[in-house]
Amino acid sequence: MVVKRPGRLIAEVITVVIAGIVAFPLYWMLLSAFKSPGEIQSANPKPWTFSPSFDSFTRVLTVSGFGRFFVNSLVVALVVVVLSLLLSFLSAVALTRFSFKGRTVLLVMILVAQMVPVEALTIPLFFLMRQIGGVAPAFGLNELGSLVLVHLAFSLPFAIWMLRGFVAAVPVELEEAAKLDGASRMRFTWQILFPLVAPGLVAVSVLAFIHAWNDFLFAKTFIISKTENQTLPQAILVFFKPEDTDWGAVMASSTLMTIPVLVFFVLVQRRLVSGMAGAVKG
């Protein structure tokens, strides 16, 4: 038998307690999704139910356009992930492997871009998207392209900074050896360097996906009149009513929103952990 040290045992207990506190809102959301309206509105709510019901999920799935909202959110999130991976990887390679005038200034600007509050940019971005719509309608207001552009702009600075550490960790000697073997810079970048920084790419993809998938502020601001282009977080507003909010449907829709994120996280969990560790080392 392995006897654990008191310090380690205390640390594990604290970790379990913190994990329970973090997970409790998710448990309550799932529980409320299966409760009946009477149990949800009870003056003495209980942390369990003996009569689970799928009525809340039925009301959510029968809402007009719910499937379209789901597809819109999925399309925006996946496009943002793909573009973030491609652009941040190429930018990280350029900032790490090439020396050019203004590189330090550019790195500082990338850091500063992460410090600007999202709320402070919402109104300027609204007018910017309105102007862009006059030139490129697909990226203007009421179009999913506007959401893609905004989420891409906010995800790129952090993605570039993270991937920069991964690219810098790859020895320059490896690139020189590849050149001696006849590999061009393009071939080295995509066939050797790209797989080596895969853990970082996975970490970037998860963060970009979650940011785009859960967005409500920009979706509510930019998608004004085209209801067919609304995203899933906006669909939850259907169940908020001044006189009688359908909390069961709100929790059920929130649960359905969580499923894609959990699936995506489970698929890339191993590489995500190594990616975060590599980012810290970088």
Secondary structure as GFF3:
##gff-version 3
##sequence-region A 1 282
A	DSSP	alpha_helix	6	34	.	.	.	ID=ss1
A	DSSP	alpha_helix	37	40	.	.	.	ID=ss2
A	DSSP	alpha_helix	55	61	.	.	.	ID=ss3
A	DSSP	alpha_helix	66	97	.	.	.	ID=ss4
A	DSSP	alpha_helix	103	115	.	.	.	ID=ss5
A	DSSP	alpha_helix	118	135	.	.	.	ID=ss6
A	DSSP	three_ten_helix	137	139	.	.	.	ID=ss7
A	DSSP	alpha_helix	144	169	.	.	.	ID=ss8
A	DSSP	alpha_helix	172	180	.	.	.	ID=ss9
A	DSSP	alpha_helix	185	188	.	.	.	ID=ss10
A	DSSP	pi_helix	189	193	.	.	.	ID=ss11
A	DSSP	alpha_helix	194	196	.	.	.	ID=ss12
A	DSSP	alpha_helix	198	213	.	.	.	ID=ss13
A	DSSP	alpha_helix	217	222	.	.	.	ID=ss14
A	DSSP	three_ten_helix	227	229	.	.	.	ID=ss15
A	DSSP	alpha_helix	232	235	.	.	.	ID=ss16
A	DSSP	three_ten_helix	236	239	.	.	.	ID=ss17
A	DSSP	alpha_helix	247	267	.	.	.	ID=ss18
A	DSSP	alpha_helix	269	281	.	.	.	ID=ss19
###
